[in-house]
Amino acid sequence: MKQVILTDKAQQPGGMPYSQAIKVGNTVYVAGQGPFEPVSGMCEDSTLAYQARRALDNLKAILEEAGAEMKDVVKVTVYLGNGANFDEFNSYYMEYFTAPYPARAIASVNAGILVQIDAIAVIER
């Protein structure tokens, strides 16, 4: 059975046709999270440091709402926008994930933001 996950601690879907996450059994599928503040819905800073951490904070909040933790993440897809430095992004990424790291794909996109991240987590507790 699918369970919709929604928290006010992460960017809101608003009128868009998607869920923050869907939980099926012990697996959580988190939609792409950008650098948008939960309350204002705005990206409030153009730096990679802010945008990476905001996107990762949104991801973390949704996982927690689903009963998961960052260590439960098994797969991540990262979309880096124009001007995002790969090595700099990795430094922020490692603030949130530790070894063994999730499997990961990174793609370059022109989306008007520097970072968007989606994830799959499996809760094994």
C-alpha positions in Angstrom: 0.0 0.0 0.0 1.3 3.4 -0.9 1.6 6.1 1.8 2.0 9.8 0.9 4.6 11.5 2.9 4.2 15.2 3.5 6.0 17.5 6.0 5.9 21.3 6.4 9.7 21.1 7.1 10.6 20.8 3.4 9.6 22.5 0.2 5.9 22.2 -0.6 4.4 20.7 -3.8 1.8 23.5 -3.8 -0.4 23.0 -6.8 2.1 20.8 -8.6 1.1 17.2 -9.3 3.6 15.4 -7.2 4.1 14.1 -3.6 7.1 15.0 -1.5 7.6 11.2 -1.1 5.8 7.9 -1.4 6.5 5.1 1.1 5.8 1.6 0.1 6.5 -1.0 2.8 10.0 -0.1 4.1 11.0 1.8 0.9 10.8 5.6 0.6 10.9 7.3 -2.8 11.6 11.0 -2.3 10.8 13.5 -5.1 13.4 15.9 -6.4 14.2 18.4 -3.7 15.6 21.8 -4.7 16.9 24.7 -2.6 13.5 26.0 -1.7 12.6 27.2 1.8 9.7 25.4 3.4 7.8 28.5 4.4 8.4 31.0 1.6 8.8 28.5 -1.2 11.7 30.6 -2.5 15.3 30.0 -3.1 16.8 32.7 -0.9 20.5 32.6 -1.9 22.4 32.0 -5.2 25.4 30.2 -3.7 26.1 26.5 -4.1 26.7 26.2 -0.3 23.2 27.5 0.5 21.5 25.6 -2.3 23.1 22.2 -1.7 22.5 22.4 2.1 18.9 23.6 1.6 18.1 20.7 -0.9 19.8 18.2 1.5 17.9 19.6 4.5 14.6 19.2 2.5 15.5 15.6 1.7 16.4 14.9 5.3 13.2 16.4 6.6 11.1 14.3 4.3 13.0 11.1 5.2 12.5 11.8 8.9 8.7 12.3 8.3 8.7 8.8 6.7 10.6 7.3 9.6 13.9 7.1 7.7 17.3 8.6 8.2 20.0 9.7 5.8 21.9 6.5 6.5 18.9 4.6 5.0 19.4 6.1 1.6 20.5 3.6 -1.0 20.3 5.6 -4.2 20.6 9.4 -5.0 20.3 11.3 -8.2 21.8 14.8 -8.2 21.1 17.4 -10.8 23.7 20.2 -10.9 22.9 23.4 -12.6 25.1 25.6 -14.7 27.9 27.0 -12.6 27.7 24.3 -9.9 31.2 23.0 -9.0 31.3 19.2 -8.6 34.1 19.1 -6.0 32.5 21.9 -3.9 29.1 20.1 -4.1 30.8 16.9 -2.8 32.1 18.7 0.3 28.5 19.6 1.2 27.2 16.2 0.3 29.6 14.6 2.7 28.2 16.7 5.6 25.0 14.7 5.2 26.1 11.2 4.0 28.9 9.0 5.3 30.4 5.7 4.2 29.1 3.5 2.9 27.7 6.1 0.6 24.5 5.6 -1.4 24.8 4.7 -5.1 24.7 8.0 -7.0 24.2 9.5 -10.4 24.9 13.1 -11.2 23.6 15.0 -14.3 24.1 18.5 -15.5 20.9 20.5 -16.2 19.9 24.0 -16.9 17.1 24.4 -14.4 17.7 27.9 -13.1 18.9 26.5 -9.8 22.2 24.9 -8.9 21.0 21.7 -7.1 18.1 19.3 -7.1 18.3 15.9 -5.4 16.0 12.9 -5.3 16.5 9.7 -3.3 15.4 6.2 -2.5 15.7 4.9 1.1 15.2 1.5 2.5 14.4 1.3 6.3 15.9 -1.9 7.8 15.1 -1.4 11.5 
